[in-house]
Every structure is written in C-alpha cells, then in structure tokens.
Amino acid sequence: MKKKGSEGGSVNPMREKNYFGACLHVHKLIAAKQIIIDLLFHFIIIYFLDFAFLDWFLVTTAFRITPSCAFHIVARLIGQRKRGGSSNIESAGQPWREMLTHVSAPDPEGRVTYTFNTQSRVEVPQRYEVRSIVGRGAYGIVCSAVDTATGDTVAVKKISNIFGDVVDGKRILREVKLLGFLKHPNLLSLKDLYRPSDPGFSDVYIVTELMSSDLQAILRSKSVKLAEVHCQYFTYQLLCALRYIHSANVIHRDLKPANILTNSECDLKLCDFGLARGGGPNMTHYVVTRWYRPPELLLLSDEYDGAVDLWGMACLAVEMFTRKPLFPGRDYIHQLNLITDLLGLPDIVRDLSQIRSPEAISYVRSLPVKERRPLESVCPEVRERYMASICYTMEGRDDENSDEREGIEEGGEETQREEIYGDANTTRTQANQDGRNGEERYALFKDFLFRLLMYNPKERMTAKEALAHPWLREVRANCGGEEFETEAGEQFFWEFDSTELSAVQLRQLLMNEIIKYNE
C-alpha cells in the first residue's frame, strides 16, 4: 500500500479557493452521471440481490458448535471472508464484480468453460456447476461450485501458469501430493484433480471442500470475541490435525490464522501444505510466518521437527483470546526481543544446543539479562477474559442469574447462555470447566501455553501430549473422539522433494498425480 504523504508549508488562500471551486464543478458532473448510473442499476439490482443477501447472511449468521455435546455457543461472524483457498488466496469480497457472462457447451471431453466479466475463465467437468468466484490470489482463482453428482458445494481452485516458475510449481506439486495422501477430518480434503483439455496445459485444477471462513477473518472482526470454549475447540481440532500429520513425517511449517479454515459449525480444517516438509538436517530456517516462528528458526537452526508447529499453536491459542498476535515482531531482532521479554533469556547450554550459528549464539549472549514474566504483564487481555466470565456446571448449577439459562435442547443437552456486554454487537458466552473458577481455569491455560512456549524444542509438548492437557479435558470429552485423535498408517515419501526438477519433469510428475487420482 502507498502511504499518504503530507505537504508542509503555508497555504495560498486564492489557490485553495480555486481548488474548491473546481471540486464543486466536478461534483456536479459526477452527480449527473450518477443519476444515469443509478437508473441503469435499477433494472439489474434484483439480479444481484440474491448475492448481496447471501454475502450478508454468511458473515452475520450464528457461529455454532453443534456436535453432540453441551457446548452450544453463539458468536457472530462479521468481517472479511476467505473461502476455500490457501494463504495466498484473498477474498474477492465483492461478488458483483465477478459476474458470470458465458457458459460454453460441453466439449468432446465433457468439459464446460465458465467465463466471468473479468475475463477469468474456468474449465470444469460437466458434473460441476460453477456459481461464483470467491477468491483470487497470486496463483489463480477459487470458485464455488456444486457437484451435481453428490449435491455438495465445493471449491474449484484454478492454479495458472504452473510451470512458469519451477519453485512455485514444486510447491503446488508438494501440496497436490500431500492433499492426496493425508486423510483426516481436520485437514482440507482433495475431492478431484484434473487438467484442462489442452495437452499443452499450463493450468491445474484442484477441487476441495468449500469452507465458509477462516480464523484470520474471525480474528479481524471487531464485533466478535471467541468464548473460551471456542478457543478450546479450535485448539483441540488443530492439535488433532498436527498429531496426524506429524505421525506421517509431515511438518506444516506455515501455521497461521489464514491457513486455518472454519465454517458455521465450528469445524476446523488445516490447509496450505505448500511449505510442508519432513523432518531432518539441512532444512531452510526461512519458513513459518515471522509472528509464529519459533526461536530455533529465528536463530538459524537447519535441523528441526514438528515442534516448530507446536510453537505456532501456542501463539494461536493466545491470539484466539486477544485477536492480536502474541509476538508481532517487525523483524528478526524485534521478534526475538518480544519472545525474551515474556520468557526471559534462554540458557545457551540447555536450550540452544541445536543452534550451530556462532553469530546467533553471540547475539543471545549480548542481550541484557531478562527474567521470565507473567503472561498478564505482557498480555493482560487473557486474564481479564477469564476473570470476567461467569461459570456454571453442566449438571445445571449456575450463579445467581440461573433464571437466565436458555434451558435444555432436544435430547437432554444443555445450551449455553449468551450474554451481551460492552455494546450490542459484542457477545460473551460462559463455559464451565469442571466447576473451576476463572482463576483456576486461567492457571490451566497458562500451564498449557508455557509448556508449548519452550526454547528447547525437545521440551515442548507434542501434539499428543497437548491433547491430554487438563485445559482441554472437557472439550475433549464432549466433542472429541477416536476418529479425530488418529495417526497416519504410513509416513509420507519425500524423495521427490530433495531433487531439482525441470519444467518438463514437473509437468510429468503432475500428470502422474492426476492419472493416479483418477484411476
């Protein structure tokens, strides 16, 4: 973005008068033109009304947890939505600018081409009916479509000019392979994979589930505060995803809100495996978005494992409460300073034994002595949220306002009470944690957090250990299950990723994946 500049010096009154006179004349012309435009739009407004209402409804609808559990929570989703894409796909936000203008007849291979007024073209098998473009980014576009064979709404992601840059092409190949290999409820699943009819294709199409939002859009909303149980349920699902991929020897390496997709049922799916790798030596340290990057990567370690994802998980757990990053560093140095401000200085022998960079060690030695600080001294919002909440038991015991309870849902499950506070657009939901008060629950959260925010990655909880932490006990008991806490039956084969690929080889490998998927 370009920053607005400011002009100094004195102001010439005559020049200012002429300027405003010219502006008035222009405004009159604009007003006349606007009348004509308004008349034209009057005849087509009904066409767009459905899209406008749908967009409004999706971002203001109730945001609920609806598995068979006592957590029935309501919070509004207001803000920018990003659907069905990875971190490099940005929400179009204005569907009327992406109007569908032409649908071709099926070609001999049964492919239909949809053309939009932005000259975007999408070629799909006849079974898919494209509705609209919902995302656009550096790699291409994402469309919502209906799979007429199943009735499901899906996301069709068109990745353009895939062979123009071999590095980017390799990232796409990596993601395609991983989407086809990894099968877990909390991972975005691959539903279809195909190429255009042209044998000399340069585009690839990936069809996945369509999720209505992502964690970044939720956290950006100024009108929404996630309740504790939202944070726990999202954390639980994300840990299930990490446990599964780590068991398959896959490190995500780019955990951040934009890569965590959600829907109105509070289902969570981790996406964007373009930076994923297996553990081992000689790995790049320039991965993971800086705010979620662990100390070992900031200090240039070239050997690491899935513990890098668990550091990011801890940062996200705090951000879900506060809606702002825990460590919003401007650069490497500032990032390290923010971390040491909270955790104190690391012990070089005990905590940094895996760091082989003399420059990094020298820098740590040069830092002033710092002691570990309480979380509330750096991030007071979390404790304030816990202290402000009202707790009642799932058996029905409540505080003095028990008459405000919403009652029992069909099937005997209790609903949570929603309370308005601050202003009419902000909601607060109360959740019970085994009858604990706010201070006790806050202590559990801090223990969970600091057992992940360990300098030494070997001392961090694994995803499996984190799932067993008491902070997640109740949400795990009510919303969890064996189908979520599974591990992969085999490890992913990374040999292709360690070799240099030409554009010709990349094309052949992608063709192999398309053929294998459609066998």
C-alpha positions in Angstrom: 0.0 0.0 0.0 1.1 3.5 -0.7 1.2 5.8 2.3 -0.5 9.1 2.0 2.1 11.9 2.2 1.6 15.2 3.9 2.6 18.6 2.4 4.3 21.2 4.5 4.5 25.0 4.2 1.9 27.7 4.2 -1.4 27.6 2.2 -2.2 30.1 -0.5 -5.9 31.3 0.1 -6.6 32.0 -3.6 -5.2 28.7 -4.7 -7.3 27.0 -2.1 -10.4 28.9 -3.3 -9.8 27.9 -7.0 -9.2 24.3 -5.9 -12.5 24.0 -4.0 -14.3 25.8 -6.9 -13.0 23.2 -9.4 -14.0 20.4 -7.0 -17.6 21.8 -6.9 -17.8 21.8 -10.7 -16.5 18.2 -10.8 -19.0 17.1 -8.1 -21.9 18.5 -10.2 -20.8 16.5 -13.2 -20.4 13.4 -11.1 -23.9 13.8 -9.6 -25.4 14.0 -13.1 -23.5 10.9 -14.2 -24.5 9.1 -11.0 -28.2 9.6 -11.8 -27.8 7.8 -15.1 -25.8 5.0 -13.5 -28.5 4.6 -10.8 -31.2 4.2 -13.4 -29.2 1.5 -15.2 -28.5 -0.3 -12.0 -32.2 -0.1 -11.0 -33.0 -2.7 -13.7 -30.4 -5.2 -12.6 -30.5 -4.8 -8.8 -32.8 -7.7 -8.4 -30.3 -10.0 -10.1 -27.7 -9.1 -7.6 -29.9 -9.0 -4.6 -29.5 -12.8 -4.0 -25.7 -12.4 -4.0 -25.8 -9.4 -1.6 -28.2 -11.1 0.8 -26.1 -14.3 0.7 -22.9 -12.4 1.5 -24.6 -10.5 4.3 -26.1 -13.7 5.7 -22.8 -15.7 5.7 -20.9 -13.0 7.7 -23.6 -12.3 10.2 -25.1 -15.8 10.8 -24.8 -17.6 14.0 -21.4 -19.3 14.6 -22.1 -22.5 16.4 -20.6 -25.6 17.7 -23.1 -28.4 17.0 -21.5 -31.8 17.7 -23.4 -33.8 20.2 -22.0 -32.0 23.2 -23.1 -29.4 25.8 -21.2 -26.7 24.1 -23.8 -24.8 22.1 -22.2 -21.4 21.5 -23.3 -18.4 19.5 -21.0 -15.7 18.3 -21.4 -13.5 15.2 -19.0 -13.8 12.2 -18.6 -10.2 10.9 -15.6 -9.3 8.7 -13.8 -10.3 5.6 -14.3 -13.9 4.5 -11.9 -16.1 2.7 -13.2 -19.3 1.4 -11.8 -22.5 0.1 -8.2 -21.3 -0.6 -4.8 -21.3 1.0 -3.0 -18.3 2.5 -2.3 -16.8 -1.0 -5.9 -16.6 -1.9 -7.7 -13.4 -0.9 -11.4 -13.0 -0.7 -13.0 -11.3 -3.7 -15.3 -9.6 -1.2 -17.5 -8.1 -4.0 -19.2 -10.9 -6.0 -20.9 -8.4 -8.3 -17.6 -7.6 -9.9 -17.1 -11.3 -10.9 -20.4 -11.7 -12.9 -20.7 -14.8 -14.9 -21.1 -13.8 -18.6 -20.9 -17.0 -20.6 -21.2 -20.8 -20.2 -20.0 -22.9 -23.1 -21.5 -26.1 -24.4 -19.6 -29.2 -23.2 -16.6 -30.1 -25.4 -15.9 -33.6 -26.6 -14.3 -34.5 -23.3 -17.4 -33.2 -21.4 -15.7 -30.0 -20.1 -17.6 -26.8 -19.7 -15.9 -23.4 -19.7 -17.3 -20.6 -17.5 -16.3 -17.0 -18.3 -16.6 -14.1 -16.0 -16.7 -10.4 -16.8 -13.2 -10.0 -15.5 -12.1 -12.3 -18.4 -11.4 -15.1 -15.9 -12.1 -18.5 -17.4 -12.7 -21.7 -15.5 -12.9 -25.1 -17.2 -14.6 -27.8 -15.3 -16.0 -31.3 -15.9 -19.7 -31.2 -16.7 -20.6 -32.6 -13.2 -19.6 -29.2 -11.6 -21.9 -26.2 -11.9 -19.8 -23.1 -11.1 -21.6 -20.4 -9.1 -19.1 -17.6 -8.5 -15.5 -16.6 -7.9 -14.9 -16.4 -4.2 -11.1 -15.9 -4.1 -8.3 -14.5 -6.1 -4.6 -14.6 -5.5 -1.1 -14.8 -7.0 -1.6 -18.5 -8.1 -5.0 -18.1 -9.6 -8.7 -18.1 -8.6 -11.1 -20.1 -6.4 -14.7 -20.7 -7.4 -17.6 -22.1 -5.5 -19.4 -24.8 -7.4 -22.0 -27.5 -6.9 -21.0 -31.1 -7.6 -24.2 -32.3 -9.2 -23.2 -36.0 -8.6 -23.3 -35.6 -4.9 -25.1 -32.3 -4.3 -22.1 -31.0 -2.3 -20.8 -27.4 -2.6 -17.1 -27.5 -3.4 -14.2 -25.1 -4.1 -12.6 -25.3 -7.5 -9.1 -23.8 -7.4 -7.5 -23.0 -10.7 -3.8 -22.6 -10.5 -2.5 -20.7 -13.6 0.9 -20.8 -15.3 2.1 -23.5 -13.0 5.3 -24.2 -15.0 6.3 -20.5 -15.3 8.3 -20.8 -12.0 9.8 -24.2 -11.1 10.0 -23.3 -7.4 6.3 -22.3 -7.3 5.4 -25.3 -9.4 7.2 -27.6 -6.9 5.2 -26.1 -4.1 2.0 -26.9 -6.0 3.2 -30.5 -6.7 4.0 -30.9 -3.0 0.5 -29.7 -2.0 -1.2 -31.9 -4.5 0.7 -35.0 -3.3 0.0 -34.2 0.4 -3.7 -33.5 -0.2 -4.0 -36.9 -1.9 -2.0 -38.7 0.8 -3.3 -37.1 4.1 -6.8 -38.2 5.2 -8.1 -36.6 8.4 -11.3 -34.8 9.4 -9.3 -31.7 10.3 -7.4 -31.4 7.1 -8.7 -30.0 3.9 -9.5 -33.0 1.7 -9.0 -33.4 -2.0 -12.2 -34.2 -3.9 -11.0 -34.0 -7.5 -7.8 -33.2 -9.5 -7.7 -32.6 -13.2 -6.1 -30.6 -16.0 -7.5 -28.6 -19.0 -8.4 -30.4 -22.2 -5.4 -28.9 -23.9 -2.4 -31.4 -24.0 0.0 -28.5 -23.6 -1.7 -27.4 -20.4 -0.2 -24.8 -18.1 -3.1 -24.8 -15.5 -4.1 -27.3 -12.9 -7.5 -27.6 -11.1 -7.8 -28.8 -7.5 -11.3 -29.4 -6.1 -11.7 -29.4 -2.3 -14.4 -28.9 0.3 -15.6 -25.3 0.5 -15.3 -23.7 3.9 -17.1 -20.5 4.6 -14.4 -18.7 6.6 -11.0 -18.8 8.2 -9.6 -17.9 11.5 -8.0 -14.7 10.2 -11.4 -13.4 9.1 -12.8 -14.2 12.6 -10.0 -12.6 14.5 -10.1 -9.5 12.3 -13.8 -8.9 13.2 -14.1 -6.0 15.7 -17.5 -7.3 16.8 -16.6 -10.9 17.8 -14.9 -12.3 20.8 -14.5 -16.0 20.8 -15.5 -17.6 24.1 -13.1 -19.8 25.9 -14.8 -23.0 24.6 -14.4 -21.7 21.0 -10.7 -21.4 21.7 -10.5 -24.8 23.2 -12.5 -26.5 20.5 -10.4 -24.9 17.7 -7.2 -25.7 19.6 -8.3 -29.3 20.0 -9.1 -29.8 16.3 -5.8 -28.1 15.3 -3.8 -30.4 17.6 -5.6 -33.4 16.2 -4.5 -32.3 12.7 -0.9 -31.7 13.9 -0.8 -35.1 15.6 -1.9 -36.8 12.4 0.5 -35.0 10.0 3.5 -35.3 12.4 2.9 -39.1 12.6 3.2 -39.1 8.8 6.5 -37.3 9.0 5.0 -34.0 7.7 5.8 -30.6 9.3 3.4 -27.9 8.2 5.8 -25.0 8.7 3.3 -22.3 8.0 0.8 -22.3 10.8 -1.1 -19.0 10.9 -4.8 -17.9 11.0 -5.2 -17.6 7.3 -4.3 -21.3 6.9 -7.0 -22.5 9.3 -10.4 -22.8 7.6 -13.7 -22.9 9.5 -17.4 -23.0 8.9 -20.6 -22.1 10.8 -20.5 -25.4 12.6 -17.1 -24.6 14.1 -15.4 -27.4 12.0 -11.8 -26.6 11.5 -9.5 -27.7 8.7 -5.8 -27.0 8.3 -4.8 -26.1 4.7 -1.9 -24.9 2.5 0.8 -27.5 2.6 3.0 -25.7 0.1 5.8 -25.2 2.6 5.5 -28.5 4.3 8.5 -30.8 4.7 9.6 -33.9 6.5 12.0 -33.5 9.5 15.7 -33.8 9.1 19.0 -31.9 8.6 19.9 -29.2 6.1 16.5 -27.6 6.1 15.8 -23.9 5.5 15.1 -21.7 8.5 13.3 -19.1 6.5 9.9 -20.7 6.8 6.9 -20.0 9.1 5.4 -16.6 9.1 7.6 -14.5 11.5 5.0 -13.9 14.2 4.6 -17.7 14.6 8.2 -18.6 14.0 9.9 -20.5 17.0 13.3 -19.4 18.4 15.2 -22.2 16.8 14.3 -20.9 13.3 15.0 -17.3 14.3 18.4 -18.4 15.5 19.1 -20.1 12.1 18.8 -23.8 13.1 18.8 -26.0 10.0 17.5 -29.2 11.7 14.1 -29.3 13.3 10.9 -31.3 13.6 7.2 -30.9 14.3 7.9 -28.9 17.4 8.1 -25.8 15.2 4.3 -26.3 14.6 3.6 -26.6 18.3 5.2 -23.2 19.0 2.9 -21.7 16.4 0.0 -23.5 18.0 0.7 -21.7 21.3 0.8 -18.3 19.6 -2.5 -19.0 18.0 -4.1 -20.1 21.3 -3.4 -16.7 22.8 -4.4 -14.9 19.6 -7.8 -16.5 19.7 -8.5 -14.8 23.0 -7.0 -11.4 22.2 -7.5 -11.1 18.4 -3.9 -9.9 18.1 -0.6 -11.7 17.7 1.3 -12.7 20.8 4.7 -11.8 19.3 4.1 -9.2 16.4 7.8 -8.7 15.6 8.8 -6.2 12.9 11.9 -8.2 12.0 14.2 -11.0 13.3 15.7 -8.9 16.1 12.4 -7.4 17.3 10.8 -10.9 17.2 13.5 -12.3 19.5 13.2 -9.3 21.8 9.4 -9.9 22.2 10.0 -13.5 22.9 12.7 -12.9 25.5 10.5 -10.1 27.1 8.0 -12.8 28.0 10.1 -15.9 28.5 13.4 -14.4 29.7 16.7 -15.3 28.2 17.3 -18.9 27.2 20.0 -21.0 28.7 22.5 -21.4 25.9 23.7 -24.8 27.0 20.3 -26.3 28.0 18.0 -24.6 25.5 20.1 -23.8 22.4 22.2 -26.9 22.0 20.8 -27.4 18.4 21.9 -23.9 17.3 25.1 -24.1 15.2 25.4 -20.5 14.2 28.2 -18.7 16.1 26.6 -15.3 15.2 23.2 -16.3 16.6 24.8 -17.6 19.9 26.9 -14.4 20.1 23.8 -12.3 19.7 22.0 -14.1 22.5 25.0 -13.7 24.8 24.9 -9.9 24.1 21.3 -9.5 25.2 20.7 -7.9 28.6 19.6 -10.2 31.4 15.8 -10.7 31.4 13.7 -12.8 33.7 10.6 -14.7 32.7 7.4 -12.6 33.2 3.8 -13.5 34.0 1.6 -13.7 30.9 -0.7 -11.0 32.2 2.2 -8.5 32.3 2.6 -8.8 28.5 -0.9 -9.9 27.5 -3.4 -8.9 30.2 -6.4 -9.4 28.0 -6.5 -13.2 28.5 -6.7 -13.0 32.3 -9.3 -10.2 32.0 -11.4 -12.5 29.9 -11.2 -15.3 32.4 -11.9 -13.1 35.4 -14.9 -11.5 33.7 -16.5 -14.9 32.7 -19.3 -16.5 34.7 -19.1 -20.2 35.2 -21.8 -22.8 35.7 -21.8 -26.6 35.9 -23.0 -28.8 33.1 -25.3 -30.5 35.6 -27.2 -27.3 35.9 -25.8 -25.4 38.8 -25.4 -21.8 37.9 -24.7 -18.5 39.6 -27.4 -16.1 41.0 -28.6 -15.4 37.4 -29.6 -19.0 36.8 -33.1 -18.0 35.7 -31.5 -16.6 32.5 -30.4 -20.0 31.3 -31.8 -21.0 27.9 -32.8 -24.4 29.0 -32.3 -27.9 27.7 -32.1 -28.8 24.0 -33.9 -31.8 22.5 -32.1 -34.9 23.6 -31.2 -33.5 27.0 -28.2 -31.4 26.1 -27.9 -28.1 27.8 -27.5 -24.9 25.9 -25.0 -22.2 26.8 -26.3 -18.8 27.7 -25.3 -15.8 25.6 -24.7 -12.5 27.4 -24.4 -9.1 25.7 -21.8 -6.8 27.2 -19.9 -3.8 26.1 -22.1 -3.0 23.2 -24.9 -4.6 21.2 -22.5 -6.2 18.7 -20.3 -8.0 21.2 -21.2 -11.3 22.7 -19.8 -13.2 25.7 -20.5 -16.8 26.4 -20.0 -18.6 29.7 -18.5 -22.1 29.8 -17.9 -24.4 32.7 -14.6 -26.2 33.3 -15.4 -28.9 35.8 -16.7 -26.2 38.2 -13.5 -24.2 38.3 -13.5 -20.5 38.8 -11.8 -18.1 36.4 -8.5 -18.0 38.2 -8.2 -21.8 38.2 -9.1 -22.0 34.5 -6.6 -19.2 33.7 -3.9 -21.1 35.6 -4.6 -24.2 33.4 -4.4 -22.2 30.2 -1.1 -20.6 31.3 0.3 -24.1 32.1 -0.8 -25.3 28.6 0.7 -22.3 27.0 4.1 -22.2 28.6 4.6 -26.0 28.1 4.5 -25.2 24.4 6.5 -22.0 24.6 9.7 -23.8 25.5 13.0 -22.6 24.0 14.2 -26.2 23.7 12.0 -27.9 21.1 12.6 -31.3 22.8 10.9 -29.9 26.0 7.8 -28.8 24.2 4.7 -30.9 24.5 4.0 -32.9 21.4 0.5 -32.7 19.8 -0.4 -35.9 21.5 0.7 -34.7 24.9 -1.0 -31.3 24.4 -4.3 -33.1 23.6 -4.1 -34.8 27.1 -3.6 -31.5 28.9 -6.3 -30.6 31.6 -7.1 -27.3 29.8 -8.7 -29.4 27.0 -10.2 -32.1 29.2 -13.9 -31.1 28.9 -14.0 -30.2 25.2 -12.1 -33.4 24.5 -14.6 -35.4 26.5 -17.6 -33.8 24.9 -16.5 -33.1 21.3 -13.6 -35.4 20.7 -13.4 -38.9 19.6 -11.1 -41.6 18.2 -11.8 -40.5 14.6 -10.1 -37.2 15.4 -7.2 -38.4 17.5 -5.8 -40.8 14.9 -2.3 -41.2 13.5 -1.3 -41.9 9.9 -0.8 -45.6 9.0 2.3 -44.8 7.0 4.8 -42.0 6.5 4.9 -39.7 3.5 7.6 -40.3 0.9 9.7 -37.2 0.5 12.3 -38.3 -2.1 10.8 -36.1 -4.9 11.3 -33.0 -2.8 15.1 -33.4 -2.4 15.8 -33.3 -6.2 16.0 -30.4 -8.6 13.2 -30.6 -11.1 12.9 -29.1 -14.6 9.6 -27.8 -16.0 9.4 -31.0 -18.1 9.9 -33.2 -15.1 7.4 -31.1 -13.1 4.8 -31.5 -15.8 5.2 -35.3 -15.9 5.1 -35.6 -12.1 1.8 -33.6 -12.0 0.4 -35.7 -14.8 1.3 -38.8 -12.8 -0.6 -37.4 -9.8 -3.7 -36.6 -12.0 -3.6 -40.1 -13.5 -3.2 -41.8 -10.2 -6.0 -39.8 -8.6 -8.4 -40.6 -11.4 -7.6 -44.3 -11.7 
